[in-house]
Amino acid sequence: MKFSISFFLFIATSVLFAQTNNYEISFENAVHHEAVVKGTFPDLKTDTVAFRMSRSSPGRYALHEFAKNVYSFKATNSKGKTLEVLRPDPYSWQVTGHDGTIKISYTLFANRGGGTYSQVDETHAHLNIPATFMYAPALSDRKIEVDFKVRKDLKWKVATQLPLASGTTYSAPNLYYFMDSPTEISNHSVREFEVEDNGKKQKIRFVLHHNGTDEELDAYFENVKKTVLAEKEVYGELPEFDYGTYTFLACYIPNASGDGMEHRNSTILTSTRSLANGGMEGNIGTVSHEFFHAWNVERIRPKSLEPFDFEKTNMSGALWFAEGFTSYYTNLILCRAGIISPEKYVDGISGTFNYVWNSPALQYFNPIEMSYQAPFVDAATSVDPVNRENTFISYYSYGSVLGLALDLSLREEKLNLDDFMKLVWKQYGKAEKPYVIENLQQVLAEYAGIDFASTFFNKYIYKSEMPDYSSLLNSVGVTLKQNSEQPYFGAAVSLDGDGHGEIQSNPKMESPAYISVLDKGDVITDINGNGFPDGQQFSAYIEKLKIGDTLKITFERFGVEKHTTLILKANPDYHLFLTEKDGKAPSKKQLHKRNNWLKTEY
């Protein structure tokens, strides 16, 4: 992510005269997931200084309350005298009575290795900075230095976008840059290459903590390079990375949690899949998605996320573009780079397409309002049941299929989404000028005309209408088809321990299950007097039936036996596939347009 531009201007006076806050972090008790953090804050002008743990994290939009993993907090002055500490709220420590310097220390428990939290064990210290380091909001403009006390017995090394000061000490120009700089400390491997751009060379560094071989890393790194270069072609150039380097921080280990998280000059990539066990193909999509964010969201930045607030949720109505259009390019880039085939790419769109356009949620929220839901869904936690099957569509998915529609619509006008993204990059990203949604419409109007832009935004962004995908996809030799003979139930059902079927999801509105008043948690015990179809997947059982078939269902709800009648409807799902798979040869015009779209020869 990126914070407001002023935070990253290396103003000479501030560098020369600002005080430096110092941290030290050590990992002697890594086996029990503990780190000890110490901080020194000199030249303090006020009697009381508030220290906080962040409640949110760069790239995330929900609250995470990192203070819950902090204990053994102590504060002293420069001579070691214990200072008074007050707790005005769950995430703050107010320290008073110092002598101009405050030294703090605390223990952090950390055991989730992903993009949001930190993980400390004897394989690595995987640090998301807001989840790890306490900070003083009043001192946010100060330079920071942090000494990572590596475990030499475990052959640990430090990898981060932070510039090296000396030894294992790294620096940041201010708090905001520090918070945006994840760090991987482990016995990792490194591969790198240089990209020359406008006469200037920049380094792309890939750090991998894994249990595999160098040969596997070398093969994977070739796909990383292809992905980076294919994305550079979309925008025409790389961003200008601070310190001339972009760093992928990848952990493909059994104790990681699958995730990806973008930052200004680096990204976290985590997966339990090793390269030898599916990761060579399964993990590269996250590489594609997160690196695309180096332009779209880090520098092409919604004004609604400027500056990022560590003390509350960060809400934006532009996530359909920032995250969704990035998702559109994720697999498109892999196809263009030759990592996946055109057939696999097109087939892969079907699931996302169905999730969006068969969702009842379209009647409730447009893409902007879906984006507003991020604080409730972006790794957020709650214990009360929700109805998201019927009321929410991920802005990742919604924006992705809208990106597809916009790209193919532009291509009908002999234009394309790549050049639109270049123009947005030129006007807002490269200049690091935060945008509002109206700015995106203005750029589209400049590129494709006022009528084109007004139609797209008024129908599909400010409203929830569905573009004419059948015509658009046909223009590039892709068929969109529904199976009018496949029956549809409308809820997920799985076997329980008694050979019955429990409904696992809220039935979709207007589906057969919904109309027949079945609900999540109901246990189906009998269908048409034959018991529940034990020994096979329920979806396979339904597929053998016919549209219009009547199912007399006996079920239990709250321990009470009930009965209902359900009539199967046609499955509303779509399938996308290359036209030639249907036995029809695409025209030369269709193949030419497909080639321009996928950048692939046929």
Solvent accessible surface area in square Angstrom, and as a share of the most:
residue,aa,sasa,rsa
1,M,2,0.01
2,K,2,0.01
3,F,0,0.00
4,S,22,0.14
5,I,61,0.31
6,S,73,0.47
7,F,40,0.16
8,F,20,0.08
9,L,105,0.52
10,F,99,0.41
11,I,93,0.47
12,A,68,0.53
13,T,85,0.49
14,S,51,0.33
15,V,89,0.51
16,L,131,0.65
17,F,158,0.66
18,A,39,0.30
19,Q,73,0.32
20,T,34,0.20
21,N,5,0.03
22,N,60,0.31
23,Y,10,0.04
24,E,57,0.26
25,I,0,0.00
26,S,13,0.09
27,F,1,0.01
28,E,131,0.59
29,N,54,0.28
30,A,0,0.00
31,V,79,0.46
32,H,113,0.51
33,H,46,0.20
34,E,41,0.18
35,A,0,0.00
36,V,56,0.32
37,V,0,0.00
38,K,98,0.42
39,G,2,0.02
40,T,40,0.23
41,F,1,0.00
42,P,32,0.20
43,D,55,0.29
44,L,16,0.08
45,K,166,0.70
46,T,86,0.50
47,D,92,0.48
48,T,57,0.33
49,V,9,0.05
50,A,38,0.30
51,F,0,0.00
52,R,27,0.10
53,M,0,0.00
54,S,0,0.00
55,R,42,0.15
56,S,0,0.00
57,S,0,0.00
58,P,0,0.00
59,G,7,0.07
60,R,29,0.11
61,Y,4,0.01
62,A,0,0.00
63,L,62,0.31
64,H,9,0.04
65,E,55,0.25
66,F,3,0.01
67,A,14,0.11
68,K,129,0.55
69,N,44,0.22
70,V,18,0.10
71,Y,93,0.35
72,S,69,0.44
73,F,35,0.15
74,K,133,0.56
75,A,1,0.01
76,T,34,0.20
77,N,12,0.06
78,S,53,0.34
79,K,173,0.73
80,G,49,0.47
81,K,135,0.57
82,T,106,0.61
83,L,11,0.06
84,E,107,0.48
85,V,51,0.29
86,L,89,0.44
87,R,121,0.44
88,P,75,0.47
89,D,45,0.23
90,P,97,0.61
91,Y,40,0.15
92,S,4,0.03
93,W,12,0.04
94,Q,56,0.25
95,V,0,0.00
96,T,24,0.14
97,G,47,0.45
98,H,30,0.13
99,D,69,0.36
100,G,21,0.21
101,T,21,0.12
102,I,0,0.00
103,K,86,0.36
104,I,5,0.02
105,S,28,0.18
106,Y,3,0.01
107,T,17,0.10
108,L,1,0.01
109,F,77,0.32
110,A,5,0.04
111,N,72,0.37
112,R,133,0.48
113,G,1,0.01
114,G,4,0.04
115,G,1,0.01
116,T,5,0.03
117,Y,46,0.18
118,S,4,0.03
119,Q,6,0.02
120,V,0,0.00
121,D,16,0.09
122,E,84,0.38
123,T,62,0.36
124,H,0,0.00
125,A,0,0.00
126,H,1,0.00
127,L,0,0.00
128,N,2,0.01
129,I,0,0.00
130,P,0,0.00
131,A,6,0.05
132,T,0,0.00
133,F,1,0.00
134,M,0,0.00
135,Y,7,0.03
136,A,5,0.04
137,P,46,0.29
138,A,95,0.73
139,L,28,0.14
140,S,16,0.10
141,D,106,0.55
142,R,27,0.10
143,K,69,0.29
144,I,5,0.02
145,E,45,0.20
146,V,0,0.00
147,D,30,0.16
148,F,0,0.00
149,K,86,0.37
150,V,27,0.16
151,R,45,0.16
152,K,172,0.73
153,D,98,0.51
154,L,47,0.23
155,K,143,0.61
156,W,13,0.04
157,K,88,0.37
158,V,25,0.14
159,A,3,0.02
160,T,5,0.03
161,Q,13,0.06
162,L,6,0.03
163,P,33,0.21
164,L,107,0.53
165,A,50,0.39
166,S,73,0.47
167,G,67,0.65
168,T,48,0.28
169,T,27,0.16
170,Y,26,0.10
171,S,16,0.10
172,A,1,0.01
173,P,31,0.20
174,N,15,0.08
175,L,8,0.04
176,Y,36,0.14
177,Y,1,0.00
178,F,1,0.01
179,M,1,0.01
180,D,0,0.00
181,S,0,0.00
182,P,0,0.00
183,T,0,0.00
184,E,0,0.00
185,I,0,0.00
186,S,0,0.00
187,N,82,0.42
188,H,14,0.06
189,S,32,0.21
190,V,58,0.33
191,R,58,0.21
192,E,84,0.38
193,F,35,0.15
194,E,103,0.46
195,V,8,0.05
196,E,109,0.49
197,D,15,0.08
198,N,125,0.64
199,G,70,0.68
200,K,96,0.41
201,K,125,0.53
202,Q,9,0.04
203,K,69,0.29
204,I,0,0.00
205,R,60,0.22
206,F,0,0.00
207,V,0,0.00
208,L,1,0.00
209,H,13,0.06
210,H,26,0.11
211,N,116,0.59
212,G,31,0.30
213,T,66,0.39
214,D,81,0.42
215,E,127,0.57
216,E,38,0.17
217,L,0,0.00
218,D,66,0.34
219,A,52,0.40
220,Y,0,0.00
221,F,13,0.05
222,E,83,0.37
223,N,29,0.15
224,V,0,0.00
225,K,48,0.21
226,K,96,0.41
227,T,0,0.00
228,V,0,0.00
229,L,82,0.41
230,A,17,0.13
231,E,0,0.00
232,K,30,0.13
233,E,115,0.52
234,V,1,0.00
235,Y,7,0.02
236,G,44,0.42
237,E,21,0.09
238,L,8,0.04
239,P,0,0.00
240,E,122,0.55
241,F,5,0.02
242,D,28,0.15
243,Y,106,0.40
244,G,22,0.21
245,T,31,0.18
246,Y,1,0.00
247,T,1,0.00
248,F,0,0.00
249,L,1,0.00
250,A,0,0.00
251,C,0,0.00
252,Y,4,0.02
253,I,3,0.02
254,P,99,0.62
255,N,52,0.26
256,A,8,0.07
257,S,21,0.14
258,G,61,0.58
259,D,36,0.19
260,G,14,0.13
261,M,4,0.02
262,E,7,0.03
263,H,1,0.00
264,R,14,0.05
265,N,1,0.00
266,S,0,0.00
267,T,0,0.00
268,I,2,0.01
269,L,1,0.00
270,T,6,0.04
271,S,10,0.06
272,T,79,0.46
273,R,108,0.39
274,S,37,0.24
275,L,5,0.03
276,A,79,0.61
277,N,116,0.60
278,G,45,0.43
279,G,0,0.00
280,M,53,0.24
281,E,127,0.57
282,G,34,0.32
283,N,3,0.01
284,I,1,0.01
285,G,18,0.18
286,T,41,0.24
287,V,0,0.00
288,S,0,0.00
289,H,20,0.09
290,E,10,0.05
291,F,0,0.00
292,F,1,0.00
293,H,1,0.00
294,A,1,0.01
295,W,0,0.00
296,N,0,0.00
297,V,1,0.00
298,E,0,0.00
299,R,5,0.02
300,I,0,0.00
301,R,6,0.02
302,P,1,0.01
303,K,121,0.51
304,S,64,0.41
305,L,3,0.01
306,E,30,0.13
307,P,74,0.47
308,F,6,0.03
309,D,46,0.24
310,F,8,0.03
311,E,66,0.30
312,K,118,0.50
313,T,47,0.28
314,N,10,0.05
315,M,101,0.45
316,S,1,0.01
317,G,7,0.07
318,A,4,0.03
319,L,0,0.00
320,W,3,0.01
321,F,2,0.01
322,A,0,0.00
323,E,2,0.01
324,G,0,0.00
325,F,2,0.01
326,T,0,0.00
327,S,26,0.17
328,Y,9,0.03
329,Y,1,0.00
330,T,18,0.11
331,N,67,0.35
332,L,0,0.00
333,I,0,0.00
334,L,6,0.03
335,C,3,0.02
336,R,32,0.12
337,A,21,0.16
338,G,62,0.60
339,I,37,0.19
340,I,29,0.15
341,S,56,0.36
342,P,23,0.15
343,E,76,0.34
344,K,110,0.47
345,Y,11,0.04
346,V,0,0.00
347,D,43,0.23
348,G,50,0.48
349,I,20,0.10
350,S,12,0.08
351,G,51,0.49
352,T,42,0.24
353,F,0,0.00
354,N,21,0.11
355,Y,87,0.33
356,V,0,0.00
357,W,18,0.06
358,N,31,0.16
359,S,10,0.06
360,P,19,0.12
361,A,0,0.00
362,L,37,0.19
363,Q,120,0.54
364,Y,96,0.37
365,F,60,0.25
366,N,22,0.11
367,P,0,0.00
368,I,22,0.11
369,E,65,0.29
370,M,0,0.00
371,S,0,0.00
372,Y,83,0.32
373,Q,27,0.12
374,A,0,0.00
375,P,18,0.12
376,F,128,0.53
377,V,42,0.24
378,D,9,0.05
379,A,50,0.39
380,A,33,0.26
381,T,129,0.75
382,S,86,0.56
383,V,158,0.91
384,D,89,0.46
385,P,130,0.82
386,V,78,0.45
387,N,59,0.30
388,R,67,0.24
389,E,63,0.28
390,N,3,0.01
391,T,35,0.20
392,F,21,0.09
393,I,0,0.00
394,S,24,0.15
395,Y,4,0.02
396,Y,68,0.26
397,S,21,0.14
398,Y,1,0.00
399,G,0,0.00
400,S,18,0.12
401,V,2,0.01
402,L,0,0.00
403,G,0,0.00
404,L,3,0.01
405,A,1,0.01
406,L,3,0.01
407,D,0,0.00
408,L,0,0.00
409,S,26,0.17
410,L,0,0.00
411,R,24,0.09
412,E,82,0.37
413,E,98,0.44
414,K,187,0.79
415,L,49,0.25
416,N,34,0.17
417,L,0,0.00
418,D,10,0.05
419,D,56,0.29
420,F,4,0.02
421,M,0,0.00
422,K,65,0.28
423,L,35,0.17
424,V,0,0.00
425,W,10,0.03
426,K,143,0.61
427,Q,59,0.26
428,Y,15,0.06
429,G,0,0.00
430,K,120,0.51
431,A,65,0.50
432,E,32,0.15
433,K,113,0.48
434,P,35,0.22
435,Y,2,0.01
436,V,64,0.37
437,I,24,0.12
438,E,93,0.42
439,N,27,0.14
440,L,1,0.01
441,Q,38,0.17
442,Q,106,0.47
443,V,2,0.01
444,L,0,0.00
445,A,23,0.18
446,E,113,0.51
447,Y,46,0.18
448,A,24,0.18
449,G,31,0.30
450,I,129,0.66
451,D,117,0.61
452,F,39,0.16
453,A,1,0.01
454,S,33,0.21
455,T,66,0.39
456,F,9,0.04
457,F,4,0.02
458,N,73,0.38
459,K,83,0.35
460,Y,31,0.12
461,I,0,0.00
462,Y,74,0.28
463,K,118,0.50
464,S,26,0.17
465,E,76,0.34
466,M,76,0.34
467,P,7,0.04
468,D,91,0.47
469,Y,3,0.01
470,S,63,0.41
471,S,60,0.39
472,L,19,0.09
473,L,0,0.00
474,N,81,0.41
475,S,19,0.12
476,V,0,0.00
477,G,0,0.00
478,V,1,0.01
479,T,29,0.17
480,L,31,0.15
481,K,93,0.39
482,Q,83,0.37
483,N,81,0.41
484,S,82,0.53
485,E,144,0.64
486,Q,50,0.22
487,P,6,0.04
488,Y,41,0.16
489,F,10,0.04
490,G,10,0.10
491,A,21,0.16
492,A,56,0.43
493,V,20,0.11
494,S,49,0.31
495,L,83,0.41
496,D,42,0.22
497,G,86,0.83
498,D,114,0.59
499,G,19,0.18
500,H,57,0.26
501,G,0,0.00
502,E,58,0.26
503,I,1,0.01
504,Q,81,0.36
505,S,23,0.15
506,N,28,0.14
507,P,4,0.02
508,K,59,0.25
509,M,40,0.18
510,E,115,0.52
511,S,2,0.01
512,P,4,0.02
513,A,0,0.00
514,Y,93,0.35
515,I,97,0.49
516,S,8,0.05
517,V,98,0.57
518,L,7,0.03
519,D,68,0.35
520,K,109,0.46
521,G,38,0.37
522,D,2,0.01
523,V,29,0.17
524,I,0,0.00
525,T,25,0.14
526,D,34,0.18
527,I,2,0.01
528,N,70,0.36
529,G,65,0.63
530,N,126,0.65
531,G,26,0.25
532,F,15,0.06
533,P,19,0.12
534,D,87,0.45
535,G,73,0.70
536,Q,66,0.29
537,Q,137,0.61
538,F,13,0.05
539,S,66,0.43
540,A,38,0.29
541,Y,39,0.15
542,I,9,0.04
543,E,100,0.45
544,K,154,0.65
545,L,44,0.22
546,K,148,0.63
547,I,69,0.35
548,G,43,0.41
549,D,48,0.25
550,T,61,0.35
551,L,2,0.01
552,K,129,0.55
553,I,2,0.01
554,T,20,0.12
555,F,3,0.01
556,E,72,0.32
557,R,53,0.19
558,F,193,0.80
559,G,71,0.68
560,V,87,0.50
561,E,109,0.49
562,K,78,0.33
563,H,129,0.58
564,T,22,0.13
565,T,69,0.40
566,L,1,0.01
567,I,103,0.52
568,L,2,0.01
569,K,88,0.37
570,A,45,0.35
571,N,25,0.13
572,P,39,0.25
573,D,63,0.32
574,Y,43,0.16
575,H,79,0.35
576,L,0,0.00
577,F,18,0.08
578,L,13,0.06
579,T,12,0.07
580,E,71,0.32
581,K,103,0.44
582,D,51,0.26
583,G,72,0.69
584,K,125,0.53
585,A,97,0.75
586,P,21,0.13
587,S,55,0.36
588,K,182,0.77
589,K,149,0.63
590,Q,31,0.14
591,L,55,0.27
592,H,112,0.50
593,K,31,0.13
594,R,0,0.00
595,N,31,0.16
596,N,62,0.32
597,W,1,0.00
598,L,0,0.00
599,K,113,0.48
600,T,34,0.20
601,E,148,0.66
602,Y,119,0.45
